[in-house]
């Protein structure tokens, strides 16, 4: 028996035969030149036509995808006809006499390298660029485009990684589990797999070597794939197949003893807010305002921003909404913010820090948030990302005071903010913990790097202790101020039902997550009292590894197995 270990991104236990993702489109020979019977002008037109065909094909797929997949496919389709990409490819044809397929390959590869170097959100798009590159080259050369294999029976799909265009159109009735050798728990593949409710494991080195047709056992709770299926495995898989049906979220996050734990949604625009409201989210715990800036060559006007925020506020009349100011900069470069290249953008000018280098953008954003809030009865709270010092928190609070916005909060994404939470909360009203970045910075592990996925895990005891420090700082600040200082979690950790219990046990007041995760989190929270959650948190904190902390918590939550979580 061979065992492959990776990182589970959606819980499940299944048995099935493996099918490998077809070999990717190979890079054209670097010596491939423009054919003697084709002019550069004709080659340019062929590149444009191929790109347009790929765009249309992706849009057609989008029509048959779910809401999350639809958004990803539409975004990827626009990349296929990106002007800068096509211009770069055509230039290689005209100036270096390269064949169209080689020109596209090299131009797209250059773009992908630039994105990877920038890190963060832009690095997440590298897989998209590689997918578009392969599809355009396939169109130009008459090859079969990349795609999910077809089978008469359900199967487990193994791949190096999947392009979002493929992940978004997976049919969970056909593909019963996904295992990849690369990727990380925060990449598009993992996020879309969660949205589909598909058992999935990423960063499982070697799974692409499993022969097609091999029956394997996949346990994404434990992050393992085993090639020899035992009776014990079959019992676990049967138990998962016959799990209880997960009840819909009823709009009230509450524990077994009646203690309320409000469950909010992470959203990026009006449409995602409407979806979250339809799933009965109690409000918005994270409005990612940067999505209204990405793709703009110039800063959107105050009026444009106001309309964008108002669309979200209208979806939750009278309810709690936390607006995060622009979390962009070097890791999510914007032409009007990213004024110079940085060698290490993850540690560079991003979030609140952009106001140091390009003052005015944040002030105008706050004016837009204020204008939208004045025309809404929603309960608007505003917070700043990438705050590391008390003086930064104070400066942001002063900026909100100037435009008349309150309450004021900040993100806890760095160890500095966690250990200094008491002082920071002496200046502001609440903090929200971004566990994705807090984990990355605490563990010094790039959250998109598959090789470090075991480190980039919010179950790491050091990360749990950072959260505990933040809560304890908030408790002392509350005593000092004579008023409650709130702590929320809005990172991916909040969407893990077992980890949600630990977070509440540590003293976190509210949780915000992808709206699709609320039902599972709510069901598990309803199974425990606050006292029990505190006991589970203590147990998890006493372990020495992320795997042991997770196992310790899960052992105290039998409902997870009952619901197949």
C-alpha positions as CSV (number, residue, x, y, z in Angstrom):
1,X,0.0,0.0,0.0
2,X,1.2,3.5,-0.9
3,X,0.0,6.4,1.2
4,X,0.1,10.0,-0.1
5,X,-0.3,12.9,2.3
6,X,-1.6,16.3,1.5
7,X,-3.9,19.0,2.8
8,X,-7.6,18.4,2.9
9,X,-9.7,21.4,1.8
10,X,-13.2,19.9,2.0
11,X,-14.0,17.0,4.3
12,X,-15.1,13.6,3.0
13,X,-14.2,9.9,2.8
14,X,-14.7,8.2,-0.6
15,X,-13.5,5.1,-2.5
16,X,-13.2,5.1,-6.3
17,X,-11.0,4.5,-9.3
18,X,-8.5,7.2,-10.2
19,X,-8.5,8.9,-13.6
20,X,-5.5,11.2,-14.4
21,X,-6.0,14.6,-15.9
22,X,-4.9,14.4,-19.6
23,X,-1.3,15.5,-20.3
24,X,-1.2,19.3,-20.6
25,X,-0.5,21.1,-23.8
26,X,3.3,21.1,-24.3
27,X,5.3,24.1,-25.0
28,X,6.1,24.7,-28.7
29,X,9.7,24.3,-29.8
30,X,11.6,27.5,-29.2
31,X,12.9,27.3,-32.8
32,X,9.5,27.4,-34.3
33,X,9.3,30.2,-36.9
34,X,6.5,31.8,-38.9
35,X,5.6,29.7,-41.9
36,X,6.8,31.0,-45.2
37,X,3.3,31.1,-46.6
38,X,1.8,33.2,-43.7
39,X,2.4,36.9,-43.3
40,X,2.8,38.5,-39.9
41,X,-0.5,40.3,-40.5
42,X,-2.3,37.0,-41.1
43,X,-0.6,35.4,-38.1
44,X,-1.8,38.3,-35.9
45,X,-5.4,37.9,-37.1
46,X,-5.1,34.1,-36.3
47,X,-3.9,34.9,-32.8
48,X,-6.8,37.3,-32.2
49,X,-9.3,34.8,-33.6
50,X,-8.0,32.0,-31.5
51,X,-8.1,34.2,-28.4
52,X,-11.7,35.2,-29.2
53,X,-12.7,31.5,-29.7
54,X,-11.2,30.6,-26.3
55,X,-13.0,33.5,-24.6
56,X,-16.4,32.4,-26.1
57,X,-15.8,28.8,-25.1
58,X,-15.1,29.8,-21.5
59,X,-18.2,32.1,-21.5
60,X,-20.3,29.2,-22.8
61,X,-19.0,27.0,-19.9
62,X,-19.9,29.8,-17.5
63,X,-23.5,29.5,-18.5
64,X,-23.6,26.0,-17.1
65,X,-21.5,26.6,-14.0
66,X,-22.7,27.6,-10.5
67,X,-22.5,31.2,-9.3
68,X,-19.0,30.9,-7.9
69,X,-17.7,29.1,-11.0
70,X,-19.5,31.5,-13.3
71,X,-17.7,34.4,-11.8
72,X,-14.3,32.7,-12.2
73,X,-14.9,31.6,-15.8
74,X,-16.0,35.1,-16.8
75,X,-12.9,36.6,-15.3
76,X,-10.7,34.0,-17.0
77,X,-12.4,34.6,-20.3
78,X,-11.5,38.2,-20.2
79,X,-7.9,37.2,-19.7
80,X,-7.9,35.3,-23.0
81,X,-8.4,38.5,-24.9
82,X,-6.3,40.7,-22.7
83,X,-4.9,43.5,-25.0
84,X,-1.5,43.6,-23.4
85,X,-1.1,39.8,-23.8
86,X,-2.2,39.8,-27.4
87,X,-0.1,42.8,-28.2
88,X,3.0,41.2,-26.7
89,X,2.4,38.0,-28.7
90,X,1.8,39.8,-32.0
91,X,5.0,41.8,-31.4
92,X,7.0,38.6,-31.1
93,X,5.6,37.5,-34.5
94,X,6.3,40.8,-36.2
95,X,9.8,41.5,-34.7
96,X,11.2,38.0,-34.2
97,X,9.4,36.0,-36.8
98,X,8.1,33.5,-34.2
99,X,5.3,31.1,-35.0
100,X,1.9,32.3,-33.5
101,X,1.7,29.4,-31.1
102,X,5.2,30.0,-29.8
103,X,4.6,33.8,-29.6
104,X,1.5,33.2,-27.5
105,X,3.2,30.7,-25.3
106,X,6.2,33.0,-24.6
107,X,4.1,36.1,-24.1
108,X,1.7,34.4,-21.6
109,X,4.7,32.8,-19.8
110,X,6.2,36.2,-19.3
111,X,3.0,37.5,-17.9
112,X,2.7,34.5,-15.6
113,X,6.2,35.1,-14.3
114,X,5.4,38.7,-13.5
115,X,2.3,37.7,-11.7
116,X,4.1,35.1,-9.6
117,X,6.7,37.5,-8.6
118,X,4.1,40.0,-7.3
119,X,2.6,37.3,-5.0
120,X,-0.8,37.5,-3.3
121,X,-3.9,37.9,-5.4
122,X,-1.9,38.3,-8.6
123,X,0.0,35.1,-8.0
124,X,-3.3,33.3,-7.6
125,X,-4.0,34.1,-11.3
126,X,-0.9,32.3,-12.6
127,X,-2.9,29.1,-13.0
128,X,-5.5,31.0,-15.0
129,X,-2.9,32.4,-17.3
130,X,-1.3,29.0,-17.9
131,X,-4.8,27.7,-18.7
132,X,-5.6,30.5,-21.2
133,X,-2.1,30.0,-22.8
134,X,-2.8,26.3,-23.3
135,X,-6.3,26.9,-24.7
136,X,-5.1,29.5,-27.2
137,X,-2.2,27.3,-28.4
138,X,-4.5,24.3,-28.7
139,X,-6.9,26.4,-30.8
140,X,-4.0,27.6,-33.0
141,X,-2.6,24.1,-33.5
142,X,-5.8,22.0,-33.7
143,X,-5.1,20.1,-30.5
144,X,-7.6,19.0,-28.0
145,X,-8.0,21.7,-25.4
146,X,-7.4,20.8,-21.7
147,X,-10.4,19.3,-20.0
148,X,-11.8,16.8,-17.5
149,X,-11.6,13.2,-18.7
150,X,-14.9,11.5,-19.5
151,X,-16.0,8.3,-17.8
152,X,-19.1,6.1,-17.8
153,X,-18.8,5.8,-14.0
154,X,-17.9,8.2,-11.2
155,X,-14.2,8.6,-10.5
156,X,-11.5,10.3,-8.4
157,X,-9.7,12.9,-10.5
158,X,-5.9,13.2,-10.0
159,X,-4.0,16.2,-11.4
160,X,-0.9,18.3,-10.9
161,X,-3.4,21.2,-10.4
162,X,-6.6,22.2,-12.0
163,X,-7.3,25.4,-13.8
164,X,-10.3,27.3,-12.4
165,X,-12.0,26.9,-15.8
166,X,-12.0,23.1,-15.2
167,X,-12.7,23.2,-11.4
168,X,-15.6,25.5,-11.9
169,X,-17.4,23.0,-14.2
170,X,-16.7,19.8,-12.2
171,X,-19.8,17.7,-11.7
172,X,-19.7,16.3,-8.2
173,X,-21.9,13.4,-9.3
174,X,-19.2,12.4,-11.8
175,X,-16.0,13.5,-10.0
176,X,-16.4,12.2,-6.5
177,X,-13.1,13.5,-5.2
178,X,-10.2,15.7,-6.3
179,X,-6.5,15.0,-5.5
180,X,-3.7,17.3,-6.7
181,X,0.1,17.1,-6.3
182,X,0.5,20.9,-6.3
183,X,-1.5,23.9,-5.2
184,X,-2.4,25.2,-1.7
185,X,-5.4,25.4,0.5
186,X,-6.1,29.1,-0.5
187,X,-5.7,28.7,-4.2
188,X,-8.7,28.9,-6.6
189,X,-8.9,25.1,-7.0
190,X,-9.3,24.6,-3.3
191,X,-11.8,27.5,-2.9
192,X,-14.0,26.2,-5.8
193,X,-13.8,22.6,-4.5
194,X,-15.2,23.9,-1.1
195,X,-18.0,25.7,-3.0
196,X,-18.9,22.5,-4.8
197,X,-18.9,20.4,-1.6
198,X,-16.3,18.2,-3.2
199,X,-13.9,16.1,-1.0
200,X,-10.5,17.4,-2.1
201,X,-6.8,17.1,-1.1
202,X,-4.1,19.4,-2.4
203,X,-0.3,19.3,-2.2
204,X,-0.3,15.5,-2.1
205,X,3.0,14.8,-3.9
206,X,3.0,11.7,-6.1
207,X,-0.7,11.3,-6.8
208,X,-0.1,12.0,-10.5
209,X,1.9,8.7,-10.6
210,X,-1.1,6.6,-9.5
211,X,-2.0,4.3,-12.5
212,X,-5.4,5.1,-14.1
213,X,-8.0,2.6,-12.9
214,X,-6.4,2.1,-9.5
215,X,-9.0,1.9,-6.7
216,X,-8.0,4.3,-3.9
217,X,-9.4,5.5,-0.6
218,X,-9.5,9.3,-0.1
219,X,-9.9,10.8,3.3
220,X,-9.8,14.5,3.0
221,X,-10.5,14.9,6.8
222,X,-7.0,13.5,7.3
223,X,-5.5,14.6,4.0
224,X,-4.5,11.2,2.9
225,X,-4.9,8.9,-0.2
226,X,-4.3,5.2,0.2
227,X,-3.9,2.7,-2.8
228,X,-4.9,-0.4,-0.9
229,X,-8.5,-0.2,0.2
230,X,-9.3,-2.1,3.4
231,X,-12.5,-3.1,5.0
232,X,-12.0,-0.4,7.6
233,X,-11.8,2.1,4.7
234,X,-15.0,0.8,3.2
235,X,-16.8,1.2,6.6
236,X,-15.7,4.8,6.8
237,X,-16.7,5.5,3.2
238,X,-20.1,3.9,3.8
239,X,-20.6,6.0,6.9
240,X,-19.8,9.1,4.9
241,X,-22.2,8.1,2.1
242,X,-25.0,7.6,4.7
243,X,-24.3,10.7,6.6
244,X,-27.1,12.9,8.0
245,X,-28.4,15.6,5.7
246,X,-27.0,19.0,6.6
247,X,-29.8,21.3,7.6
248,X,-30.0,24.8,6.0
249,X,-28.8,27.7,8.0
250,X,-31.8,29.3,9.7
251,X,-30.2,32.7,10.1
252,X,-29.4,32.4,13.8
253,X,-25.9,31.3,14.8
254,X,-26.4,29.9,18.3
255,X,-24.8,27.3,20.6
256,X,-26.4,24.5,22.5
257,X,-26.7,26.7,25.7
258,X,-28.3,29.6,23.8
259,X,-25.1,31.7,23.5
260,X,-25.3,33.6,20.2
261,X,-22.4,33.5,17.7
262,X,-23.5,35.7,14.8
263,X,-22.5,34.1,11.4
264,X,-21.7,36.7,8.7
265,X,-20.7,36.4,5.1
266,X,-17.6,37.4,3.2
267,X,-18.6,39.2,0.0
268,X,-17.1,41.3,-2.8
269,X,-20.0,43.0,-4.5
270,X,-23.7,43.5,-4.6
271,X,-24.3,40.1,-6.4
272,X,-22.4,38.1,-3.8
273,X,-24.1,40.0,-1.1
274,X,-27.6,39.1,-2.5
275,X,-26.5,35.5,-2.6
276,X,-25.4,35.6,1.0
277,X,-28.6,37.3,2.1
278,X,-30.5,34.5,0.3
279,X,-28.6,32.0,2.4
280,X,-29.7,33.9,5.5
281,X,-26.3,35.3,6.5
282,X,-26.8,37.6,9.6
283,X,-24.9,40.3,7.9
284,X,-21.5,40.9,6.2
285,X,-18.4,40.4,8.2
286,X,-16.0,41.3,5.4
287,X,-16.8,43.4,2.4
288,X,-13.7,43.2,0.2
289,X,-13.8,46.6,-1.4
290,X,-10.7,46.0,-3.6
291,X,-12.8,44.0,-6.0
292,X,-14.3,47.3,-7.1
293,X,-10.8,48.6,-7.9
294,X,-9.2,45.6,-9.6
295,X,-9.2,45.9,-13.4
296,X,-9.4,49.8,-13.3
297,X,-6.5,51.7,-14.9
298,X,-7.6,54.7,-12.9
299,X,-9.0,55.2,-9.4
300,X,-12.8,54.8,-9.6
301,X,-14.7,58.0,-8.8
302,X,-16.3,58.5,-5.4
303,X,-19.7,58.2,-7.2
304,X,-18.8,54.9,-8.7
305,X,-17.6,53.5,-5.4
306,X,-20.6,54.8,-3.6
307,X,-22.9,52.9,-6.0
308,X,-20.9,49.7,-5.5
309,X,-21.1,49.9,-1.7
310,X,-24.8,50.8,-1.7
311,X,-25.5,47.7,-3.7
312,X,-24.1,45.6,-0.8
313,X,-25.8,47.7,1.9
314,X,-29.2,47.3,0.1
315,X,-28.9,43.5,0.3
316,X,-28.8,43.7,4.1
317,X,-31.2,46.4,5.3
318,X,-30.8,47.1,9.0
319,X,-28.2,44.5,9.4
320,X,-24.5,44.5,10.4
321,X,-21.9,45.1,7.7
322,X,-18.2,45.4,8.1
323,X,-16.4,47.3,5.3
324,X,-12.7,46.6,4.8
325,X,-11.0,49.5,3.1
326,X,-8.8,48.9,0.1
327,X,-6.6,45.9,0.6
328,X,-4.4,46.4,-2.4
329,X,-0.9,47.6,-3.3
330,X,2.1,45.6,-4.1
331,X,0.5,42.2,-3.8
332,X,-2.6,43.3,-5.7
333,X,-1.0,45.9,-7.9
334,X,-3.2,48.8,-9.1
335,X,-1.8,51.3,-11.6
336,X,-2.7,54.2,-9.4
337,X,-1.3,52.7,-6.2
338,X,1.6,50.4,-7.2
339,X,4.1,53.1,-7.9
340,X,7.3,51.0,-7.9
341,X,8.4,47.4,-8.0
342,X,9.2,45.6,-4.7
343,X,11.5,42.6,-4.1
344,X,9.2,41.2,-1.5
345,X,5.7,42.4,-2.1
346,X,4.1,40.2,0.6
347,X,6.1,42.4,3.1
348,X,5.6,45.6,1.2
349,X,3.3,48.5,0.7
350,X,-0.2,47.1,0.9
351,X,-3.5,47.7,2.7
352,X,-3.4,50.8,5.0
353,X,0.2,51.4,4.1
354,X,-0.7,52.6,0.6
355,X,-1.9,55.8,2.2
356,X,1.7,56.6,3.0
357,X,2.8,56.5,-0.6
358,X,-0.3,57.6,-2.4
359,X,-2.3,59.7,0.0
360,X,-5.9,60.7,-1.0
361,X,-7.1,57.3,-2.3
362,X,-8.2,56.1,1.1
363,X,-9.7,59.4,2.0
364,X,-11.9,59.4,-1.1
365,X,-12.9,55.8,-0.4
366,X,-14.0,56.7,3.1
367,X,-16.1,59.6,1.6
368,X,-17.8,57.0,-0.7
369,X,-18.5,54.6,2.2
370,X,-19.9,57.5,4.2
371,X,-22.1,58.6,1.3
372,X,-23.4,55.1,0.8
373,X,-24.0,54.6,4.6
374,X,-26.0,57.9,4.8
375,X,-28.4,56.5,2.2
376,X,-28.8,53.2,4.1
377,X,-30.1,51.9,7.3
378,X,-27.6,49.1,7.5
379,X,-25.3,49.1,10.6
380,X,-22.0,50.0,8.9
381,X,-18.6,49.3,10.6
382,X,-15.4,50.1,8.9
383,X,-11.9,48.6,9.3
384,X,-8.5,48.9,7.8
385,X,-6.2,46.0,6.6
386,X,-2.5,45.5,7.4
387,X,-2.3,47.4,10.6
388,X,0.8,46.6,12.7
389,X,1.1,49.4,15.1
390,X,-1.0,51.3,17.6
391,X,-0.2,54.6,15.9
392,X,-1.5,53.3,12.6
393,X,-4.8,52.3,14.3
394,X,-5.0,55.8,15.9
395,X,-4.4,57.5,12.5
396,X,-7.1,55.4,10.9
397,X,-9.5,56.2,13.7
398,X,-8.8,59.9,13.1
399,X,-9.5,59.5,9.4
400,X,-12.9,57.9,10.2
401,X,-13.7,60.7,12.7
402,X,-13.0,63.3,10.0
403,X,-15.7,61.9,7.7
404,X,-18.1,60.9,10.4
405,X,-17.8,57.1,10.3
406,X,-17.9,54.8,13.3
407,X,-17.4,52.2,14.7
408,X,-13.8,51.8,13.7
409,X,-11.8,48.6,13.5
410,X,-8.6,47.1,12.1
411,X,-7.5,43.8,10.8
412,X,-5.2,41.5,12.8
413,X,-3.1,39.9,10.1
414,X,0.4,40.2,11.6
415,X,2.0,38.8,14.8
416,X,2.7,42.4,15.7
417,X,-1.0,43.3,15.8
418,X,-1.9,40.1,17.7
419,X,0.7,40.6,20.5
420,X,-0.2,44.4,20.7
421,X,-4.0,43.9,20.5
422,X,-4.7,45.5,23.9
423,X,-3.0,48.8,22.9
424,X,-4.5,48.8,19.4
425,X,-8.0,48.2,20.9
426,X,-7.4,51.1,23.2
427,X,-7.7,53.2,20.0
428,X,-10.4,51.3,18.0
429,X,-13.7,49.5,18.7
430,X,-13.1,46.1,17.2
431,X,-10.7,43.8,15.4
432,X,-11.2,41.2,12.8
433,X,-8.6,38.4,12.4
434,X,-7.6,37.6,8.9
435,X,-6.4,34.0,9.5
436,X,-5.0,33.6,5.9
437,X,-2.4,36.3,6.3
438,X,-1.9,35.8,10.1
439,X,-1.0,32.2,9.3
440,X,1.3,33.1,6.5
441,X,3.2,35.7,8.5
442,X,3.3,33.7,11.7
443,X,4.7,30.6,10.0
444,X,6.8,32.5,7.4
445,X,5.1,30.3,4.7
446,X,3.7,31.6,1.4
447,X,0.1,30.7,1.5
448,X,0.1,29.8,-2.2
449,X,3.1,27.5,-2.1
450,X,2.1,23.8,-2.1
451,X,5.4,22.7,-0.6
452,X,4.6,24.7,2.5
453,X,0.9,23.8,2.8
454,X,1.5,21.8,6.0
455,X,2.9,25.0,7.6
456,X,0.3,27.3,6.1
457,X,-2.4,25.8,8.2
458,X,-4.5,27.8,10.7
459,X,-4.5,24.7,13.1
460,X,-0.9,25.4,13.8
461,X,-0.6,25.9,17.5
462,X,1.4,29.1,17.0
463,X,-1.5,30.6,15.0
464,X,-4.1,29.5,17.6
465,X,-1.9,31.2,20.3
466,X,-1.8,34.4,18.2
467,X,-5.6,34.3,18.2
468,X,-5.7,33.7,21.9
469,X,-3.4,36.6,22.5
470,X,-5.7,38.8,20.4
471,X,-8.7,37.8,22.4
472,X,-7.0,38.3,25.7
473,X,-5.8,41.8,24.6
474,X,-9.4,42.6,23.7
475,X,-10.6,41.5,27.1
476,X,-8.1,43.7,28.9
477,X,-8.9,46.6,26.6
478,X,-12.6,46.1,27.3
479,X,-12.0,46.4,31.1
480,X,-9.8,49.5,30.6
481,X,-12.4,51.2,28.4
482,X,-15.5,50.1,30.3
483,X,-17.0,49.0,27.0
484,X,-16.9,45.8,25.0
485,X,-14.3,45.4,22.4
486,X,-15.2,42.9,19.7
487,X,-13.1,40.2,18.1
488,X,-14.2,38.6,14.8
489,X,-12.6,36.1,12.5
490,X,-13.1,36.6,8.7
491,X,-10.4,34.3,7.3
492,X,-10.9,30.9,5.8
493,X,-10.5,29.4,9.3
494,X,-14.0,30.5,10.2
495,X,-15.4,28.2,7.5
496,X,-14.0,25.1,9.1
497,X,-16.7,23.8,11.4
498,X,-14.3,22.2,13.9
499,X,-12.0,25.2,13.9
500,X,-15.0,27.5,14.3
501,X,-15.7,25.7,17.6
502,X,-12.1,26.3,18.7
503,X,-12.3,29.9,17.7
504,X,-15.4,30.5,19.8
505,X,-13.8,28.6,22.6
506,X,-10.9,31.0,22.5
507,X,-13.3,33.9,22.9
508,X,-14.0,35.1,19.4
509,X,-17.4,36.8,19.3
510,X,-18.4,36.5,15.6
511,X,-17.4,34.5,12.5
512,X,-17.5,35.5,8.9
513,X,-17.1,33.1,6.0
514,X,-18.0,32.1,2.5
515,X,-21.8,32.0,2.7
516,X,-21.9,28.4,1.6
517,X,-20.1,27.3,4.8
518,X,-22.7,28.8,7.2
519,X,-24.9,25.7,7.3
520,X,-22.1,23.4,8.4
521,X,-20.6,25.8,10.9
522,X,-24.0,26.6,12.4
523,X,-24.9,22.9,12.7
524,X,-21.7,22.1,14.6
525,X,-21.9,25.1,16.9
526,X,-25.4,24.1,17.9
527,X,-24.0,20.8,19.1
528,X,-21.8,22.3,21.9
529,X,-22.1,24.7,24.8
530,X,-19.6,27.6,25.2
531,X,-18.0,25.7,28.1
532,X,-17.5,22.7,25.9
533,X,-16.0,24.8,23.2
534,X,-13.6,26.3,25.7
535,X,-12.5,22.8,26.8
536,X,-12.0,21.8,23.2
537,X,-9.9,25.0,22.6
538,X,-7.7,24.2,25.6
539,X,-7.2,20.7,24.3
540,X,-6.2,21.9,20.8
541,X,-3.8,24.5,22.2
542,X,-2.0,21.8,24.2
543,X,-0.9,19.8,21.1
544,X,2.4,20.3,19.3
545,X,1.3,20.2,15.6
546,X,-1.5,21.3,13.4
547,X,-2.5,17.7,12.7
548,X,-2.7,16.8,16.3
549,X,-4.5,20.0,17.2
550,X,-7.1,19.2,14.5
551,X,-7.5,15.6,15.6
552,X,-7.9,16.5,19.2
553,X,-10.7,19.0,18.4
554,X,-12.4,16.6,16.0
555,X,-12.4,13.8,18.5
556,X,-14.6,15.9,20.8
557,X,-17.1,16.6,18.0
558,X,-19.0,13.4,17.0
559,X,-21.4,15.5,14.9
560,X,-18.7,16.0,12.4
561,X,-18.8,12.3,11.4
562,X,-22.6,12.2,11.6
563,X,-22.8,15.0,9.0
564,X,-19.8,13.9,6.9
565,X,-17.8,16.9,7.9
